[in-house]
Amino acid sequence: MRRHGKLEYGGLAAPQRTCVGCRVRTAKSELLRLVRVEDQVVPDLRGRLPGRGASLHPSTSCLELAERRRAFPRAFRVPGPLDVSRVRAHLEGDHEMSCRTPS
Ligand SMILES: [Zn+2]
């Protein structure tokens, strides 16, 4: 009888994360890491920001799905709504906006 642990033997599989929008599990490298800064969700482009992260396919349709199902407050464990305008700007290619520091 095959032991469950055998399936994880070697640990060579790429780390996977679930997209908070479409809920599909994908290699971590395919997903955009998002972090919360106060009441904003911001793209963690270098993967270095501290704190709890959420993963999203870099597509506006997944962002919209995540917003519609209120996935961000759940992912970041906050009660209120979060501003995703910087994530949207990033996905729409407006890098000037997405890199702006919240004031
Ligand atoms: Zn997705």
Backbone and ligand atoms as CSV (ligand in chain L), in Angstrom:
chain,resi,resn,atom,element,x,y,z
A,1,MET,N,N,0.832,-1.196,0.000
A,1,MET,CA,C,0.000,0.000,0.000
A,1,MET,C,C,0.868,1.248,0.000
A,2,ARG,N,N,0.523,2.150,-0.866
A,2,ARG,CA,C,1.317,3.346,-1.034
A,2,ARG,C,C,1.065,4.336,0.105
A,3,ARG,N,N,2.143,4.789,0.667
A,3,ARG,CA,C,1.994,5.759,1.746
A,3,ARG,C,C,1.791,7.145,1.176
A,4,HIS,N,N,0.983,7.919,1.865
A,4,HIS,CA,C,0.676,9.276,1.405
A,4,HIS,C,C,1.942,10.117,1.241
A,5,GLY,N,N,2.854,9.957,2.184
A,5,GLY,CA,C,4.061,10.770,2.165
A,5,GLY,C,C,4.900,10.582,0.911
A,6,LYS,N,N,4.772,9.448,0.286
A,6,LYS,CA,C,5.554,9.148,-0.901
A,6,LYS,C,C,5.288,10.166,-2.021
A,7,LEU,N,N,4.078,10.664,-2.059
A,7,LEU,CA,C,3.708,11.609,-3.107
A,7,LEU,C,C,4.516,12.901,-3.028
A,8,GLU,N,N,4.994,13.193,-1.843
A,8,GLU,CA,C,5.729,14.438,-1.682
A,8,GLU,C,C,7.231,14.196,-1.689
A,9,TYR,N,N,7.614,13.019,-2.019
A,9,TYR,CA,C,9.020,12.655,-1.982
A,9,TYR,C,C,9.861,13.581,-2.857
A,10,GLY,N,N,10.970,14.024,-2.286
A,10,GLY,CA,C,11.889,14.834,-3.072
A,10,GLY,C,C,11.620,16.317,-2.969
A,11,GLY,N,N,10.396,16.695,-2.838
A,11,GLY,CA,C,10.074,18.106,-2.705
A,11,GLY,C,C,10.509,18.945,-3.892
A,12,LEU,N,N,10.505,18.352,-5.068
A,12,LEU,CA,C,11.003,19.073,-6.233
A,12,LEU,C,C,9.928,19.859,-6.967
A,13,ALA,N,N,8.692,19.606,-6.635
A,13,ALA,CA,C,7.621,20.313,-7.323
A,13,ALA,C,C,7.720,21.810,-7.050
A,14,ALA,N,N,7.433,22.601,-8.043
A,14,ALA,CA,C,7.456,24.046,-7.864
A,14,ALA,C,C,6.370,24.431,-6.862
A,15,PRO,N,N,6.669,25.428,-6.032
A,15,PRO,CA,C,5.631,25.846,-5.081
A,15,PRO,C,C,4.402,26.362,-5.818
A,16,GLN,N,N,3.249,26.028,-5.289
A,16,GLN,CA,C,2.018,26.454,-5.925
A,16,GLN,C,C,1.218,27.355,-5.010
A,17,ARG,N,N,0.454,28.225,-5.622
A,17,ARG,CA,C,-0.427,29.122,-4.892
A,17,ARG,C,C,-1.771,29.134,-5.595
A,18,THR,N,N,-2.803,29.484,-4.848
A,18,THR,CA,C,-4.124,29.586,-5.443
A,18,THR,C,C,-4.429,31.045,-5.764
A,19,CYS,N,N,-4.860,31.284,-6.994
A,19,CYS,CA,C,-5.261,32.633,-7.400
A,19,CYS,C,C,-6.514,33.026,-6.623
A,20,VAL,N,N,-6.499,34.197,-5.992
A,20,VAL,CA,C,-7.659,34.612,-5.208
A,20,VAL,C,C,-8.852,34.988,-6.099
A,21,GLY,N,N,-8.593,35.144,-7.399
A,21,GLY,CA,C,-9.682,35.464,-8.321
A,21,GLY,C,C,-10.387,34.210,-8.815
A,22,CYS,N,N,-9.709,33.415,-9.611
A,22,CYS,CA,C,-10.359,32.258,-10.242
A,22,CYS,C,C,-10.200,30.979,-9.428
A,23,ARG,N,N,-9.434,31.031,-8.343
A,23,ARG,CA,C,-9.242,29.887,-7.448
A,23,ARG,C,C,-8.507,28.722,-8.098
A,24,VAL,N,N,-7.783,28.982,-9.167
A,24,VAL,CA,C,-6.997,27.925,-9.815
A,24,VAL,C,C,-5.618,27.889,-9.173
A,25,ARG,N,N,-5.150,26.681,-8.913
A,25,ARG,CA,C,-3.805,26.533,-8.362
A,25,ARG,C,C,-2.791,26.568,-9.495
A,26,THR,N,N,-1.788,27.395,-9.321
A,26,THR,CA,C,-0.803,27.608,-10.374
A,26,THR,C,C,0.570,27.731,-9.734
A,27,ALA,N,N,1.609,27.509,-10.513
A,27,ALA,CA,C,2.961,27.719,-9.995
A,27,ALA,C,C,3.075,29.144,-9.485
A,28,LYS,N,N,3.698,29.261,-8.336
A,28,LYS,CA,C,3.848,30.561,-7.685
A,28,LYS,C,C,4.442,31.607,-8.643
A,29,SER,N,N,5.338,31.160,-9.497
A,29,SER,CA,C,6.014,32.095,-10.397
A,29,SER,C,C,5.086,32.691,-11.453
A,30,GLU,N,N,3.931,32.041,-11.670
A,30,GLU,CA,C,2.969,32.542,-12.651
A,30,GLU,C,C,2.042,33.589,-12.059
A,31,LEU,N,N,2.086,33.728,-10.747
A,31,LEU,CA,C,1.126,34.594,-10.080
A,31,LEU,C,C,1.784,35.860,-9.559
A,32,LEU,N,N,0.990,36.893,-9.496
A,32,LEU,CA,C,1.442,38.153,-8.938
A,32,LEU,C,C,1.185,38.132,-7.434
A,33,ARG,N,N,2.219,38.415,-6.654
A,33,ARG,CA,C,2.025,38.454,-5.204
A,33,ARG,C,C,1.510,39.836,-4.811
A,34,LEU,N,N,0.489,39.832,-3.994
A,34,LEU,CA,C,-0.096,41.084,-3.529
A,34,LEU,C,C,0.037,41.161,-2.022
A,35,VAL,N,N,0.263,42.353,-1.539
A,35,VAL,CA,C,0.288,42.556,-0.095
A,35,VAL,C,C,-0.604,43.736,0.245
A,36,ARG,N,N,-0.946,43.816,1.507
A,36,ARG,CA,C,-1.799,44.907,1.958
A,36,ARG,C,C,-0.954,45.973,2.640
A,37,VAL,N,N,-1.159,47.222,2.250
A,37,VAL,CA,C,-0.526,48.349,2.925
A,37,VAL,C,C,-1.661,49.242,3.392
A,38,GLU,N,N,-1.903,49.234,4.692
A,38,GLU,CA,C,-3.054,49.920,5.265
A,38,GLU,C,C,-4.328,49.432,4.561
A,39,ASP,N,N,-5.072,50.336,3.890
A,39,ASP,CA,C,-6.301,49.848,3.264
A,39,ASP,C,C,-6.150,49.675,1.756
A,40,GLN,N,N,-4.909,49.537,1.309
A,40,GLN,CA,C,-4.671,49.328,-0.107
A,40,GLN,C,C,-4.056,47.963,-0.347
A,41,VAL,N,N,-4.427,47.378,-1.476
A,41,VAL,CA,C,-3.751,46.174,-1.932
A,41,VAL,C,C,-2.751,46.625,-2.988
A,42,VAL,N,N,-1.505,46.235,-2.820
A,42,VAL,CA,C,-0.479,46.676,-3.760
A,42,VAL,C,C,0.274,45.465,-4.307
A,43,PRO,N,N,0.716,45.548,-5.562
A,43,PRO,CA,C,1.500,44.452,-6.125
A,43,PRO,C,C,2.895,44.427,-5.509
A,44,ASP,N,N,3.317,43.264,-5.061
A,44,ASP,CA,C,4.649,43.110,-4.485
A,44,ASP,C,C,5.567,42.643,-5.608
A,45,LEU,N,N,6.030,43.601,-6.387
A,45,LEU,CA,C,6.728,43.263,-7.624
A,45,LEU,C,C,8.063,42.579,-7.394
A,46,ARG,N,N,8.696,42.843,-6.272
A,46,ARG,CA,C,9.993,42.196,-6.007
A,46,ARG,C,C,9.856,41.019,-5.062
A,47,GLY,N,N,8.636,40.762,-4.596
A,47,GLY,CA,C,8.437,39.644,-3.685
A,47,GLY,C,C,9.094,39.847,-2.345
A,48,ARG,N,N,9.252,41.090,-1.958
A,48,ARG,CA,C,10.018,41.349,-0.733
A,48,ARG,C,C,9.237,42.052,0.357
A,49,LEU,N,N,8.022,42.456,0.045
A,49,LEU,CA,C,7.280,43.170,1.075
A,49,LEU,C,C,6.866,42.199,2.167
A,50,PRO,N,N,6.904,42.655,3.416
A,50,PRO,CA,C,6.580,41.758,4.527
A,50,PRO,C,C,5.080,41.561,4.666
A,51,GLY,N,N,4.731,40.569,5.415
A,51,GLY,CA,C,3.325,40.385,5.762
A,51,GLY,C,C,2.635,39.339,4.908
A,52,ARG,N,N,1.385,39.192,5.221
A,52,ARG,CA,C,0.549,38.200,4.571
A,52,ARG,C,C,0.351,38.578,3.111
A,53,GLY,N,N,0.502,37.629,2.240
A,53,GLY,CA,C,0.336,37.911,0.822
A,53,GLY,C,C,-0.865,37.188,0.237
A,54,ALA,N,N,-1.283,37.651,-0.912
A,54,ALA,CA,C,-2.308,36.967,-1.687
A,54,ALA,C,C,-1.747,36.819,-3.091
A,55,SER,N,N,-2.213,35.802,-3.797
A,55,SER,CA,C,-1.698,35.572,-5.135
A,55,SER,C,C,-2.807,35.745,-6.159
A,56,LEU,N,N,-2.452,36.330,-7.278
A,56,LEU,CA,C,-3.433,36.611,-8.321
A,56,LEU,C,C,-2.767,36.433,-9.673
A,57,HIS,N,N,-3.510,35.833,-10.616
A,57,HIS,CA,C,-3.004,35.845,-11.982
A,57,HIS,C,C,-2.870,37.299,-12.422
A,58,PRO,N,N,-1.838,37.636,-13.143
A,58,PRO,CA,C,-1.702,39.027,-13.589
A,58,PRO,C,C,-2.690,39.340,-14.710
A,59,SER,N,N,-3.960,39.332,-14.375
A,59,SER,CA,C,-4.977,39.669,-15.367
A,59,SER,C,C,-6.129,40.410,-14.703
A,60,THR,N,N,-6.694,41.363,-15.426
A,60,THR,CA,C,-7.778,42.156,-14.850
A,60,THR,C,C,-9.017,41.302,-14.607
A,61,SER,N,N,-9.201,40.233,-15.389
A,61,SER,CA,C,-10.396,39.412,-15.162
A,61,SER,C,C,-10.307,38.689,-13.823
A,62,CYS,N,N,-9.126,38.240,-13.442
A,62,CYS,CA,C,-8.979,37.610,-12.131
A,62,CYS,C,C,-9.125,38.648,-11.021
A,63,LEU,N,N,-8.646,39.859,-11.265
A,63,LEU,CA,C,-8.811,40.922,-10.274
A,63,LEU,C,C,-10.297,41.210,-10.061
A,64,GLU,N,N,-11.043,41.254,-11.166
A,64,GLU,CA,C,-12.479,41.519,-11.042
A,64,GLU,C,C,-13.194,40.393,-10.304
A,65,LEU,N,N,-12.812,39.173,-10.607
A,65,LEU,CA,C,-13.396,38.037,-9.883
A,65,LEU,C,C,-13.112,38.146,-8.389
A,66,ALA,N,N,-11.883,38.491,-8.072
A,66,ALA,CA,C,-11.490,38.599,-6.667
A,66,ALA,C,C,-12.281,39.700,-5.968
A,67,GLU,N,N,-12.484,40.808,-6.673
A,67,GLU,CA,C,-13.256,41.904,-6.074
A,67,GLU,C,C,-14.698,41.485,-5.873
A,68,ARG,N,N,-15.259,40.825,-6.884
A,68,ARG,CA,C,-16.664,40.454,-6.818
A,68,ARG,C,C,-16.929,39.494,-5.663
A,69,ARG,N,N,-16.005,38.613,-5.408
A,69,ARG,CA,C,-16.239,37.672,-4.304
A,69,ARG,C,C,-15.586,38.134,-3.010
A,70,ARG,N,N,-15.184,39.405,-2.968
A,70,ARG,CA,C,-14.576,39.993,-1.765
A,70,ARG,C,C,-13.442,39.114,-1.242
A,71,ALA,N,N,-12.618,38.684,-2.156
A,71,ALA,CA,C,-11.543,37.772,-1.776
A,71,ALA,C,C,-10.426,38.474,-1.025
A,72,PHE,N,N,-10.252,39.775,-1.278
A,72,PHE,CA,C,-9.111,40.442,-0.647
A,72,PHE,C,C,-9.272,40.629,0.854
A,73,PRO,N,N,-10.398,41.165,1.308
A,73,PRO,CA,C,-10.539,41.267,2.775
A,73,PRO,C,C,-10.391,39.906,3.461
A,74,ARG,N,N,-10.869,38.873,2.795
A,74,ARG,CA,C,-10.751,37.531,3.372
A,74,ARG,C,C,-9.288,37.086,3.376
A,75,ALA,N,N,-8.614,37.303,2.259
A,75,ALA,CA,C,-7.217,36.866,2.161
A,75,ALA,C,C,-6.328,37.601,3.157
A,76,PHE,N,N,-6.648,38.879,3.368
A,76,PHE,CA,C,-5.810,39.670,4.270
A,76,PHE,C,C,-6.374,39.753,5.682
A,77,ARG,N,N,-7.501,39.076,5.873
A,77,ARG,CA,C,-8.114,39.020,7.203
A,77,ARG,C,C,-8.410,40.401,7.778
A,78,VAL,N,N,-9.024,41.211,6.971
A,78,VAL,CA,C,-9.499,42.510,7.459
A,78,VAL,C,C,-11.003,42.570,7.217
A,79,PRO,N,N,-11.726,43.330,8.057
A,79,PRO,CA,C,-13.182,43.370,7.919
A,79,PRO,C,C,-13.665,44.252,6.774
A,80,GLY,N,N,-12.914,45.299,6.479
A,80,GLY,CA,C,-13.430,46.290,5.540
A,80,GLY,C,C,-12.983,46.072,4.110
A,81,PRO,N,N,-13.520,46.877,3.197
A,81,PRO,CA,C,-13.125,46.788,1.795
A,81,PRO,C,C,-11.716,47.341,1.607
A,82,LEU,N,N,-11.053,46.868,0.582
A,82,LEU,CA,C,-9.687,47.310,0.309
A,82,LEU,C,C,-9.620,47.959,-1.069
A,83,ASP,N,N,-8.753,48.939,-1.174
A,83,ASP,CA,C,-8.581,49.661,-2.429
A,83,ASP,C,C,-7.612,48.886,-3.327
A,84,VAL,N,N,-8.077,48.485,-4.480
A,84,VAL,CA,C,-7.223,47.701,-5.382
A,84,VAL,C,C,-6.785,48.520,-6.592
A,85,SER,N,N,-6.915,49.850,-6.498
A,85,SER,CA,C,-6.632,50.661,-7.684
A,85,SER,C,C,-5.186,50.531,-8.162
A,86,ARG,N,N,-4.276,50.309,-7.236
A,86,ARG,CA,C,-2.869,50.175,-7.662
A,86,ARG,C,C,-2.628,48.854,-8.359
A,87,VAL,N,N,-3.337,47.817,-7.929
A,87,VAL,CA,C,-3.205,46.529,-8.601
A,87,VAL,C,C,-3.777,46.644,-10.014
A,88,ARG,N,N,-4.942,47.291,-10.103
A,88,ARG,CA,C,-5.574,47.471,-11.405
A,88,ARG,C,C,-4.669,48.279,-12.339
A,89,ALA,N,N,-4.091,49.336,-11.803
A,89,ALA,CA,C,-3.208,50.172,-12.621
A,89,ALA,C,C,-2.016,49.354,-13.118
A,90,HIS,N,N,-1.495,48.517,-12.242
A,90,HIS,CA,C,-0.370,47.679,-12.632
A,90,HIS,C,C,-0.765,46.720,-13.760
A,91,LEU,N,N,-1.924,46.094,-13.594
A,91,LEU,CA,C,-2.368,45.121,-14.589
A,91,LEU,C,C,-2.720,45.784,-15.918
A,92,GLU,N,N,-3.133,47.037,-15.837
A,92,GLU,CA,C,-3.474,47.759,-17.064
A,92,GLU,C,C,-2.241,48.429,-17.670
A,93,GLY,N,N,-1.105,48.218,-17.031
A,93,GLY,CA,C,0.140,48.707,-17.616
A,93,GLY,C,C,0.482,50.138,-17.251
A,94,ASP,N,N,-0.246,50.697,-16.294
A,94,ASP,CA,C,0.044,52.057,-15.872
A,94,ASP,C,C,1.049,52.011,-14.728
A,95,HIS,N,N,2.299,51.886,-15.073
A,95,HIS,CA,C,3.309,51.653,-14.044
A,95,HIS,C,C,3.585,52.880,-13.192
A,96,GLU,N,N,3.371,54.028,-13.788
A,96,GLU,CA,C,3.569,55.237,-13.004
A,96,GLU,C,C,2.616,55.261,-11.821
A,97,MET,N,N,1.368,54.908,-12.103
A,97,MET,CA,C,0.348,54.862,-11.055
A,97,MET,C,C,0.635,53.755,-10.059
A,98,SER,N,N,0.980,52.564,-10.541
A,98,SER,CA,C,1.144,51.430,-9.645
A,98,SER,C,C,2.375,51.579,-8.759
A,99,CYS,N,N,3.332,52.388,-9.175
A,99,CYS,CA,C,4.541,52.559,-8.374
A,99,CYS,C,C,4.438,53.732,-7.415
A,100,ARG,N,N,3.373,54.471,-7.534
A,100,ARG,CA,C,3.240,55.647,-6.675
A,100,ARG,C,C,3.057,55.215,-5.220
A,101,THR,N,N,3.733,55.894,-4.341
A,101,THR,CA,C,3.619,55.560,-2.916
A,101,THR,C,C,2.326,56.120,-2.355
A,102,PRO,N,N,1.591,55.323,-1.631
A,102,PRO,CA,C,0.372,55.878,-1.042
A,102,PRO,C,C,0.709,56.998,-0.067
A,103,SER,N,N,-0.053,58.071,-0.115
A,103,SER,CA,C,0.256,59.197,0.756
A,103,SER,C,C,-0.780,59.330,1.848
L,1,ZN,ZN,ZN,-6.776,33.626,-11.669
